[in-house]
Amino acid sequence: MNLASWSHHVIHREEAIMPGDQPSEFSWSHALTTEFITPASHDHTQRELEGLALDQHLFEILPGTFVTSQTVVDPGVRLLALATAVGETASRLAVFSRMTAAWIYGCTDHLDRIQMHVGGYHRPLPNDSPMSLLTLEAAVDGNDSNHLGSLRVTNIERTAFDLALFNIMPGSRQSLVRLIARYGSHVPFEQMAERFEQQRRYSARRCLESAFKEAARSH
């Protein structure tokens, strides 16, 4: 099977999930049992799989591990991909413990079923660890949480700060827009923007500013 025909096979072997479709019941198991595509499991090289990802046929959910682009539309898979991506970056910066909430927030429409935790892991983890899996289902510390409707997060402002700071991660900016649109009164724009300026994190400031503007237009 050549690469082109294999690509067609991959894209159509699962029933496509169209944008806007939502499963009736969110399940962690759906995200964790998704069929992964690797060079070992499909007789192709890493470079060939990366080429398919560039063509948007595949999505690299972990280094060297891919899923079909249609699969990523599912909230559970997007959640796993985003949390994993930031887990790797944050671990290297020794801030993984405070990043978990930021990257889990906004990845699914079933926000009321997610409990986010940022207080349990205070040490950098090895770069090859499945970091996102350590805290995806951890409960929020009752003494350090905000109850905003049905959503429980440890710190709205910290979440917004982290999303803006790591804005290069796929999905981070849109998650920030959704956070501001829903809880904008809890996100102090001027103070955060000034902090980014002082730290010379100009891309984070621009991301924050554009997210506020987009959130305002959505109302």
C-alpha positions as CSV (number, residue, x, y, z in Angstrom):
1,M,0.0,0.0,0.0
2,N,1.6,3.3,-1.0
3,L,1.5,6.4,1.2
4,A,-1.3,8.1,-0.7
5,S,-3.7,5.1,-0.5
6,W,-2.7,4.4,3.1
7,S,-3.6,8.1,3.9
8,H,-7.0,7.6,2.3
9,H,-7.4,4.4,4.3
10,V,-6.5,6.1,7.6
11,I,-8.9,9.0,7.0
12,H,-11.9,6.9,6.2
13,R,-11.5,3.8,8.4
14,E,-13.4,5.5,11.3
15,E,-16.7,7.2,11.2
16,A,-16.0,10.9,11.0
17,I,-17.0,13.1,13.9
18,M,-18.2,16.4,12.4
19,P,-17.6,19.7,14.1
20,G,-20.5,20.6,16.4
21,D,-21.3,16.9,17.1
22,Q,-20.9,16.0,20.8
23,P,-21.1,12.6,22.4
24,S,-24.0,12.1,24.7
25,E,-21.7,11.1,27.5
26,F,-18.2,12.4,28.0
27,S,-15.8,9.6,28.9
28,W,-12.2,9.6,29.9
29,S,-12.0,6.0,28.5
30,H,-12.9,7.3,25.0
31,A,-9.8,9.5,25.0
32,L,-7.5,6.9,26.4
33,T,-8.6,4.1,24.2
34,T,-8.4,6.0,20.9
35,E,-6.5,4.0,18.2
36,F,-3.0,5.6,18.0
37,I,-0.9,5.5,14.8
38,T,2.8,5.0,15.2
39,P,5.6,4.0,12.8
40,A,5.7,0.6,14.5
41,S,2.0,0.0,14.2
42,H,1.8,1.2,10.6
43,D,4.6,0.2,8.2
44,H,5.7,3.8,7.6
45,T,8.5,6.0,8.8
46,Q,8.2,8.9,11.3
47,R,8.9,11.3,8.5
48,E,6.1,10.0,6.4
49,L,3.6,10.3,9.3
50,E,4.8,13.8,10.0
51,G,4.2,14.6,6.3
52,L,0.6,13.4,6.7
53,A,0.3,15.6,9.8
54,L,1.5,18.6,7.8
55,D,-1.3,17.9,5.3
56,Q,-3.7,17.8,8.2
57,H,-4.6,14.1,7.7
58,L,-3.1,13.2,11.0
59,F,-2.7,14.9,14.4
60,E,0.4,14.3,16.5
61,I,-1.1,13.8,20.0
62,L,2.2,12.7,21.5
63,P,5.8,12.7,20.1
64,G,5.8,10.0,17.4
65,T,2.1,9.1,18.1
66,F,-0.7,10.2,15.8
67,V,-4.5,10.0,15.5
68,T,-6.7,10.8,12.6
69,S,-7.7,14.4,12.2
70,Q,-11.4,13.5,12.6
71,T,-10.7,11.9,15.9
72,V,-9.2,15.1,17.3
73,V,-12.6,16.7,16.9
74,D,-13.8,14.6,19.8
75,P,-13.6,16.6,23.1
76,G,-11.9,13.8,25.0
77,V,-9.1,13.5,22.5
78,R,-8.5,17.2,22.2
79,L,-8.4,17.3,26.0
80,L,-5.7,14.6,26.1
81,A,-3.7,16.2,23.4
82,L,-3.7,19.7,24.9
83,A,-3.0,18.6,28.4
84,T,-0.1,16.4,27.2
85,A,1.4,19.1,25.1
86,V,1.6,21.6,28.0
87,G,2.6,18.9,30.4
88,E,5.8,18.4,28.5
89,T,6.7,22.1,28.2
90,A,5.7,22.9,31.8
91,S,7.7,20.0,33.2
92,R,10.9,21.3,31.7
93,L,10.1,24.7,33.2
94,A,9.4,23.1,36.6
95,V,5.9,24.6,36.7
96,F,3.8,21.6,35.8
97,S,1.9,21.7,39.1
98,R,0.3,25.0,38.4
99,M,-0.3,24.4,34.7
100,T,-2.7,21.5,34.8
101,A,-5.8,23.6,35.2
102,A,-4.9,26.0,32.4
103,W,-4.5,23.2,29.8
104,I,-7.5,21.1,30.8
105,Y,-9.8,24.1,30.9
106,G,-11.7,24.8,27.7
107,C,-10.9,21.6,25.9
108,T,-14.3,20.2,26.2
109,D,-17.9,21.4,26.4
110,H,-18.5,19.2,29.4
111,L,-16.8,21.5,31.8
112,D,-19.1,20.6,34.7
113,R,-17.7,17.1,34.7
114,I,-14.1,18.0,35.1
115,Q,-12.3,18.6,38.3
116,M,-9.0,20.4,37.9
117,H,-6.1,20.1,40.2
118,V,-2.9,22.2,40.4
119,G,-1.7,21.6,43.9
120,G,-0.5,17.9,44.0
121,Y,2.7,17.8,42.0
122,H,5.5,20.2,42.8
123,R,8.5,18.6,41.2
124,P,9.6,18.5,37.6
125,L,8.7,15.2,36.0
126,P,10.9,13.3,33.5
127,N,10.4,14.4,29.9
128,D,9.3,10.9,28.9
129,S,6.6,10.6,31.5
130,P,2.8,10.6,30.5
131,M,2.5,13.8,32.5
132,S,-1.0,14.7,31.6
133,L,-2.3,11.4,32.8
134,L,-1.1,12.0,36.3
135,T,-3.6,14.7,37.1
136,L,-6.5,14.5,34.6
137,E,-8.8,12.9,37.1
138,A,-7.4,14.3,40.3
139,A,-9.9,16.0,42.6
140,V,-9.7,19.7,43.5
141,D,-8.4,20.6,46.9
142,G,-11.5,21.9,48.7
143,N,-9.4,24.6,50.5
144,D,-8.0,26.0,47.3
145,S,-10.8,26.1,44.7
146,N,-13.2,28.5,43.2
147,H,-16.8,27.5,42.7
148,L,-18.1,29.3,39.7
149,G,-21.4,27.7,38.8
150,S,-20.7,24.0,38.1
151,L,-17.1,24.6,37.2
152,R,-14.4,24.2,39.8
153,V,-10.9,25.5,39.1
154,T,-8.2,26.4,41.5
155,N,-7.4,29.9,40.1
156,I,-9.1,31.6,37.2
157,E,-6.4,34.3,37.0
158,R,-3.6,31.8,37.1
159,T,-5.3,29.8,34.4
160,A,-5.6,32.8,32.1
161,F,-2.0,33.8,32.7
162,D,-0.7,30.4,31.8
163,L,-2.9,30.1,28.7
164,A,-1.6,33.5,27.5
165,L,2.0,32.7,28.4
166,F,2.1,29.3,26.5
167,N,0.0,30.6,23.6
168,I,2.0,28.7,21.0
169,M,0.4,25.4,22.2
170,P,-2.4,24.2,19.9
171,G,-5.8,25.3,21.3
172,S,-4.4,27.5,24.1
173,R,-5.5,30.9,22.6
174,Q,-9.1,29.7,21.9
175,S,-9.3,28.2,25.4
176,L,-8.3,31.6,26.8
177,V,-11.0,33.3,24.7
178,R,-13.6,30.9,26.1
179,L,-12.3,31.5,29.7
180,I,-12.5,35.3,29.3
181,A,-15.9,35.1,27.6
182,R,-17.3,33.1,30.6
183,Y,-15.4,34.6,33.5
184,G,-13.9,37.8,32.3
185,S,-14.6,39.7,35.5
186,H,-12.2,37.3,37.3
187,V,-9.4,38.0,34.8
188,P,-7.7,41.4,35.6
189,F,-6.5,42.5,32.2
190,E,-4.5,45.6,33.2
191,Q,-2.6,43.9,35.9
192,M,-1.8,40.8,33.8
193,A,-0.8,42.9,30.8
194,E,1.5,45.0,33.0
195,R,3.1,41.9,34.4
196,F,3.8,40.5,30.9
197,E,5.4,43.8,29.9
198,Q,7.6,43.9,33.0
199,Q,8.7,40.3,32.2
200,R,9.2,41.2,28.5
201,R,6.8,38.5,27.5
202,Y,5.4,40.5,24.7
203,S,3.8,37.7,22.7
204,A,1.8,36.7,25.9
205,R,0.6,40.3,26.2
206,R,-0.5,40.4,22.6
207,C,-2.3,37.1,23.0
208,L,-4.1,38.3,26.1
209,E,-5.2,41.5,24.4
210,S,-6.5,39.8,21.3
211,A,-8.3,37.2,23.4
212,F,-10.1,39.9,25.3
213,K,-11.1,41.6,22.1
214,E,-12.4,38.4,20.6
215,A,-14.3,37.5,23.7
216,A,-16.0,40.9,23.7
217,R,-17.0,40.4,20.1
218,S,-18.6,37.0,20.9
219,H,-21.1,38.6,23.3
